[in-house]
Amino acid sequence: MLTLCLSLVATMTAAQCARDAVTLRGDWGQARFSVEVADTAATRARGLMYVEEMPALSGMLFVYPDPRPVSFWMRNTLIPLDMLFFDATGRLTRLHPMARPRDETAIPGGQAVQFVLEINGGMAARLGIAEGDVMRHPAIGSDAAWSCPAD
């Protein structure tokens, strides 16, 4: 029975590190978001353009091959978004709340961004997400602030 329970816990923990999910953790607790991953130039360029609605705990994770300066805009984006910018370790370095739909003003993320999570506008404030929080996802390398468990 103990082996079964330990196996179930290991399975549940591994499921938290699925490609289509991001888990955030901070002083406020933790939350899991279902995500679409944008890890090619084409998918990053399209982003969430033309999406008319998105379930509450959903989003898009932009993955870059290495840390870099990034800037986003909301051209052709129809819903307000919170943009969360993370470094190579998965630590939240900048949060831009409530980006306005269709706004073409540049939203800079910083100089060493490797991951950007876009979620529904206002969700970060509702949950208490703040700079310094950490993200867990399989795309984060071995120097992750919050690692996925080994298989």
Phi, psi and omega per residue, in radians:
M1 nan -0.744 3.122
L2 -1.073 -0.715 3.110
T3 -1.075 -0.730 3.113
L4 -1.082 -0.784 3.133
C5 -1.115 -0.772 3.115
L6 -1.115 -0.681 3.096
S7 -1.115 -0.726 3.123
L8 -1.112 -0.757 3.106
V9 -1.088 -0.765 3.125
A10 -1.091 -0.715 3.117
T11 -1.127 -0.758 3.137
M12 -1.130 -0.707 3.135
T13 -1.153 -0.763 3.122
A14 -1.098 -0.639 3.134
A15 -1.110 -0.451 3.109
Q16 -1.205 -0.226 -3.131
C17 -2.001 0.812 3.094
A18 -1.498 2.666 -3.141
R19 -1.027 -0.547 -3.075
D20 -1.671 0.390 3.133
A21 -2.521 2.507 3.039
V22 -2.158 2.350 3.033
T23 -1.982 2.283 3.080
L24 -1.903 2.540 3.137
R25 -2.426 2.414 3.090
G26 -2.770 -2.985 3.118
D27 -1.023 -0.432 -3.109
W28 -1.377 -0.245 -3.079
G29 2.180 -2.505 3.083
Q30 -2.544 2.748 3.125
A31 -2.516 2.543 3.117
R32 -1.951 2.284 3.125
F33 -1.999 2.350 2.942
S34 -1.346 2.293 -3.065
V35 -2.318 2.666 2.881
E36 -1.710 2.343 -3.109
V37 -1.674 2.247 3.068
A38 -1.928 1.716 -3.059
D39 -2.172 0.268 3.013
T40 -2.160 2.825 3.133
A41 -0.997 -0.712 -3.106
A42 -1.170 -0.787 -3.123
T43 -1.239 -0.596 3.078
R44 -1.181 -0.649 3.140
A45 -1.175 -0.650 -3.138
R46 -1.329 -0.734 3.121
G47 0.885 -2.325 -3.128
L48 -1.789 0.424 3.082
M49 -1.006 2.459 3.047
Y50 1.223 0.062 3.071
V51 -1.333 2.187 -3.066
E52 -1.562 -0.449 3.072
E53 -2.780 2.754 -3.108
M54 -2.491 2.341 3.107
P55 -0.956 2.701 -2.992
A56 -0.925 -0.881 -3.086
L57 -1.821 0.902 3.101
S58 -2.210 2.940 3.110
G59 3.137 -2.913 3.086
M60 -2.280 2.309 3.083
L61 -1.845 2.041 3.067
F62 -1.583 2.192 -3.107
V63 -2.074 2.167 3.088
Y64 -1.840 2.619 -3.087
P65 -1.144 -0.424 3.127
D66 -2.717 2.849 -3.140
P67 -1.084 2.496 -3.082
R68 -2.845 2.859 2.979
P69 -1.224 2.360 3.084
V70 -2.318 2.666 3.087
S71 -2.537 2.404 -3.126
F72 -2.081 2.857 2.975
W73 -2.503 3.040 -3.030
M74 -1.971 0.323 3.109
R75 -0.936 2.291 3.110
N76 1.087 0.255 3.053
T77 -1.723 2.190 -2.932
L78 -1.696 -0.185 -3.100
I79 -2.144 2.598 3.070
P80 -1.185 2.515 -3.100
L81 -2.316 2.590 2.854
D82 -1.662 2.319 3.112
M83 -1.937 2.147 -3.116
L84 -1.978 2.099 -3.075
F85 -1.827 2.236 -3.058
F86 -2.131 2.597 3.057
D87 -1.458 -3.026 -3.076
A88 -1.133 -0.372 3.141
T89 -1.548 -0.124 -3.094
G90 1.546 0.295 3.097
R91 -1.577 2.313 -3.130
L92 -1.244 2.037 -3.083
T93 -1.830 -0.380 3.118
R94 -2.711 2.458 3.106
L95 -2.220 2.159 3.063
H96 -1.932 1.868 -3.096
P97 -1.466 2.610 2.941
M98 0.894 0.901 3.024
A99 -1.056 2.327 -3.035
R100 -1.394 2.328 3.090
P101 -0.958 2.439 3.055
R102 1.145 0.116 3.133
D103 -1.358 2.284 -3.120
E104 -1.714 0.173 3.079
T105 -1.208 2.332 3.129
A106 -1.141 2.424 3.066
I107 -2.052 1.711 -3.107
P108 -1.297 2.466 -3.127
G109 -1.786 -0.300 -3.094
G110 2.211 -3.112 -3.039
Q111 -1.608 -0.409 -3.045
A112 -2.273 1.031 -3.105
V113 -1.688 2.313 3.047
Q114 -2.049 -0.355 -3.126
F115 -2.411 2.460 3.042
V116 -2.305 2.247 3.085
L117 -1.943 2.120 3.043
E118 -1.802 2.220 3.115
I119 -2.285 2.966 3.141
N120 -0.957 2.407 3.130
G121 -0.998 2.290 3.138
G122 1.616 -0.234 -3.102
M123 -1.166 -0.676 3.140
A124 -1.050 -0.769 3.131
A125 -1.159 -0.720 -3.140
R126 -1.064 -0.658 -3.106
L127 -1.524 -0.369 -3.085
G128 1.596 0.289 3.136
I129 -1.083 2.372 -3.084
A130 -2.525 2.795 3.067
E131 -0.959 2.441 -3.077
G132 1.753 -0.345 3.069
D133 -1.116 2.847 -3.097
V134 -2.132 2.707 -3.119
M135 -2.063 2.522 3.035
R136 -2.091 2.222 3.107
H137 -2.823 2.584 -3.117
P138 -1.079 -0.348 -3.123
A139 -1.283 -0.298 -3.132
I140 -1.331 2.359 -3.063
G141 -1.225 -2.963 -3.057
S142 -1.188 -0.275 3.131
D143 -1.638 0.441 -3.092
A144 -1.079 2.426 3.054
A145 -1.152 -0.512 3.113
W146 -2.438 1.724 -3.001
S147 -1.379 2.644 2.933
C148 -1.288 2.527 3.117
P149 -1.150 2.592 3.082
A150 -1.193 2.550 -3.141
D151 -1.224 nan nan
